[in-house]
Amino acid sequence: MLNATGIHTYYGNAQVLHGIDFHVAEGETVALMGRNGMGKSTLLKSMLGIVAPRRGKVRVNGVDVTGHETSSIIRRGLSYVPEGRGMFHNLSVREHLLMAARPGIDGRRDWTFDRVLETFPRLAERLDNLGTHLSGGEQQMLSIGRALMTNPRLLILDEATEGLAPLIRRDIWHTIRAIKATGIASIIVDKNVNVLLDFADRGVILVKGEVVCDGPAKAIKQDKSTLSTHIGI
């Protein structure tokens, strides 16, 4: 569904990504891992056109989207939950969700306003609150709910449970598992690597802007040497 080849990305004169190849198949959950500063967020932003790679190609469902506007790439069936959650200061919970609502690229509306509220009952209790007035966990629920309102085929989550309390993390992981069961593909970045590898299909580890490991999630989880060397667990 998403295929990036030979991605070289810079910030000014500093090269961050060094010829990365990365792909996600239909319905596949990919754990994107690595220590801080290894290029995970930059890779996501490069594939979404938020940061323009200097070299390389990005294709969505076989269509070359290299150099396209982010809005154009997203509308091909992708949805992005950024690190920091991206709340709009002047929008309520209700407005965040309704603003994002649209059918998927195949016309389906599996994720409706009511279904998102059923998935995240806390949001139903805070519909008139501003998004920025929610707790961190509630903001993450809103970010994921907003992404689902676009009825994506691929959901991209950067730091899915960063800074959240243990009980909220548990709820978020439960929701992500439920999303996976519906057949939506996903790329997930999170520091809780053991939980992430439990339900991901494949894992990719970045070190200094290069892929050093790409394989089945279960095999990576059992490879304690690789995890210790490249992630520190």
C-alpha positions as CSV (number, residue, x, y, z in Angstrom):
1,M,0.0,0.0,0.0
2,L,2.8,2.4,0.9
3,N,6.3,2.0,-0.6
4,A,9.2,4.3,-0.1
5,T,12.5,3.6,-1.9
6,G,15.9,5.2,-1.5
7,I,14.8,8.0,0.8
8,H,17.5,10.6,1.5
9,T,16.3,13.5,3.7
10,Y,18.2,16.5,5.1
11,Y,17.6,19.3,7.5
12,G,19.7,22.0,6.0
13,N,23.1,20.4,5.4
14,A,22.6,17.7,8.0
15,Q,21.6,14.4,6.4
16,V,19.1,12.5,8.6
17,L,17.9,9.6,6.3
18,H,20.4,7.6,4.2
19,G,18.7,5.8,1.4
20,I,15.9,4.1,3.4
21,D,13.6,1.6,1.8
22,F,10.3,1.1,3.7
23,H,6.9,-0.5,2.8
24,V,3.6,-1.4,4.3
25,A,1.2,-4.0,2.8
26,E,-2.6,-3.9,3.0
27,G,-3.8,-4.6,6.5
28,E,-0.2,-4.9,7.9
29,T,0.9,-3.4,11.2
30,V,4.5,-2.3,11.2
31,A,6.4,-1.3,14.4
32,L,8.9,1.5,13.5
33,M,11.6,1.4,16.2
34,G,14.8,3.0,17.2
35,R,16.4,5.2,19.8
36,N,15.6,8.9,19.9
37,G,17.0,10.9,17.0
38,M,17.4,7.9,14.7
39,G,15.1,9.3,12.0
40,K,11.7,7.6,12.8
41,S,9.6,10.8,12.7
42,T,11.6,12.2,9.8
43,L,10.8,9.0,7.8
44,L,7.1,9.4,8.5
45,K,7.2,13.1,7.5
46,S,9.2,12.3,4.4
47,M,6.6,9.8,3.2
48,L,3.8,12.2,3.9
49,G,5.4,15.1,2.2
50,I,5.7,17.2,5.4
51,V,9.5,17.1,4.9
52,A,10.7,16.9,1.3
53,P,13.3,14.2,0.7
54,R,16.1,15.2,-1.6
55,R,16.2,11.8,-3.3
56,G,14.0,8.8,-3.4
57,K,10.4,7.8,-4.4
58,V,7.2,7.4,-2.4
59,R,4.3,5.5,-3.9
60,V,0.8,5.0,-2.4
61,N,-1.1,2.1,-4.0
62,G,1.4,2.2,-6.9
63,V,1.0,5.9,-7.6
64,D,4.1,8.1,-7.4
65,V,3.3,10.8,-4.9
66,T,6.9,12.1,-4.5
67,G,6.8,15.9,-4.2
68,H,3.1,16.1,-3.8
69,E,1.4,18.2,-1.2
70,T,0.7,16.5,2.1
71,S,-3.0,17.0,1.7
72,S,-2.9,15.2,-1.6
73,I,-1.0,12.2,-0.2
74,I,-3.2,11.9,2.9
75,R,-6.4,11.8,0.7
76,R,-5.1,8.6,-0.9
77,G,-6.3,6.7,2.2
78,L,-3.7,7.7,4.9
79,S,-4.2,9.3,8.2
80,Y,-1.6,10.7,10.6
81,V,-1.6,11.0,14.4
82,P,1.5,13.2,15.0
83,E,3.7,13.3,18.0
84,G,2.2,16.0,20.2
85,R,-1.3,15.2,19.0
86,G,-1.9,18.4,17.0
87,M,-4.9,19.9,18.8
88,F,-6.5,23.0,17.4
89,H,-6.8,25.7,20.1
90,N,-10.2,27.0,19.1
91,L,-12.0,23.7,18.3
92,S,-14.1,21.6,20.6
93,V,-14.0,17.9,20.8
94,R,-17.1,17.7,18.6
95,E,-15.6,20.1,16.1
96,H,-12.3,18.2,15.9
97,L,-14.2,15.0,14.9
98,L,-16.8,16.5,12.6
99,M,-14.1,18.6,10.8
100,A,-12.2,15.4,9.8
101,A,-15.3,13.4,8.8
102,R,-15.2,12.1,5.2
103,P,-15.7,8.7,3.4
104,G,-12.7,6.6,2.6
105,I,-11.2,6.4,-0.9
106,D,-13.5,3.5,-1.6
107,G,-16.5,5.4,-0.4
108,R,-16.9,3.5,2.9
109,R,-18.0,5.3,6.1
110,D,-17.2,2.5,8.6
111,W,-16.0,5.1,11.1
112,T,-18.7,7.5,12.0
113,F,-19.1,10.1,14.7
114,D,-21.1,7.6,16.8
115,R,-18.7,4.8,16.4
116,V,-15.8,6.9,17.5
117,L,-17.7,8.0,20.6
118,E,-18.5,4.3,21.3
119,T,-14.8,3.5,21.0
120,F,-13.8,6.4,23.3
121,P,-16.6,7.0,25.8
122,R,-14.6,9.7,27.6
123,L,-14.9,11.9,24.5
124,A,-18.7,11.6,24.5
125,E,-18.6,13.2,28.0
126,R,-16.5,16.1,26.8
127,L,-17.9,17.0,23.4
128,D,-18.2,20.7,24.2
129,N,-14.7,21.0,25.8
130,L,-11.9,22.5,23.8
131,G,-9.4,19.9,22.6
132,T,-6.6,21.7,24.4
133,H,-8.4,21.5,27.7
134,L,-8.4,17.7,27.7
135,S,-5.9,15.6,29.6
136,G,-3.0,14.1,27.7
137,G,-4.7,10.7,27.4
138,E,-8.0,12.3,26.2
139,Q,-6.1,14.3,23.6
140,Q,-4.6,11.1,22.3
141,M,-8.0,9.5,22.1
142,L,-9.3,12.5,20.2
143,S,-6.3,12.5,17.8
144,I,-6.9,8.8,17.0
145,G,-10.7,9.4,16.8
146,R,-10.1,12.3,14.4
147,A,-7.9,10.2,12.3
148,L,-10.4,7.4,12.1
149,M,-13.1,9.8,11.0
150,T,-11.3,10.0,7.7
151,N,-11.9,6.2,7.2
152,P,-8.3,5.5,6.4
153,R,-6.7,2.4,4.9
154,L,-3.4,3.2,6.7
155,L,-3.2,4.8,10.1
156,I,0.2,6.3,11.1
157,L,0.8,6.9,14.8
158,D,3.9,8.7,16.0
159,E,4.5,8.1,19.7
160,A,1.2,6.3,20.3
161,T,1.4,6.3,24.2
162,E,4.1,8.8,25.0
163,G,3.7,10.5,28.4
164,L,0.4,8.7,29.2
165,A,-0.5,7.1,32.6
166,P,-0.4,3.3,32.6
167,L,-4.2,2.8,32.6
168,I,-4.6,5.2,29.7
169,R,-1.8,3.4,27.8
170,R,-3.6,0.2,28.3
171,D,-6.8,1.7,26.8
172,I,-4.9,3.1,23.8
173,W,-3.3,-0.3,23.1
174,H,-6.6,-2.0,23.4
175,T,-8.1,0.5,20.9
176,I,-5.1,0.0,18.5
177,R,-5.6,-3.8,18.6
178,A,-9.3,-3.3,17.8
179,I,-8.4,-1.0,14.8
180,K,-6.0,-3.7,13.6
181,A,-8.8,-6.3,13.7
182,T,-10.8,-4.2,11.3
183,G,-8.1,-4.6,8.6
184,I,-6.7,-1.1,8.7
185,A,-3.0,-1.1,8.1
186,S,-0.8,0.9,10.5
187,I,2.7,2.2,11.2
188,I,3.3,2.7,14.9
189,V,6.1,4.4,16.7
190,D,6.2,3.9,20.5
191,K,8.8,3.5,23.2
192,N,7.0,0.5,24.7
193,V,8.6,-1.9,22.3
194,N,7.6,-5.1,24.0
195,V,3.9,-4.3,23.8
196,L,4.2,-3.0,20.3
197,L,6.0,-6.2,19.0
198,D,3.3,-8.3,20.6
199,F,0.7,-7.4,18.0
200,A,2.7,-5.9,15.1
201,D,3.2,-8.1,12.1
202,R,6.6,-6.7,11.2
203,G,9.3,-4.6,12.9
204,V,11.7,-2.1,11.4
205,I,14.6,-0.7,13.4
206,L,16.4,2.5,12.4
207,V,19.9,3.5,13.5
208,K,21.3,6.8,12.4
209,G,18.9,7.1,9.5
210,E,19.4,3.6,8.1
211,V,17.4,0.4,8.4
212,V,19.4,-2.2,10.4
213,C,16.6,-4.7,10.9
214,D,13.4,-5.5,9.1
215,G,11.6,-8.7,9.9
216,P,8.7,-10.5,11.6
217,A,7.8,-8.9,14.9
218,K,7.8,-12.1,16.9
219,A,11.3,-13.0,15.7
220,I,12.6,-9.5,16.6
221,K,11.1,-9.7,20.0
222,Q,12.9,-13.0,20.7
223,D,16.2,-11.5,19.4
224,K,17.3,-10.0,22.7
225,S,20.8,-9.1,21.3
226,T,19.4,-7.0,18.5
227,L,17.0,-5.2,20.8
228,S,19.7,-4.5,23.4
229,T,22.2,-3.3,20.8
230,H,19.9,-1.0,18.8
231,I,17.1,0.0,21.2
232,G,18.5,-0.6,24.6
233,I,16.1,-3.1,26.1
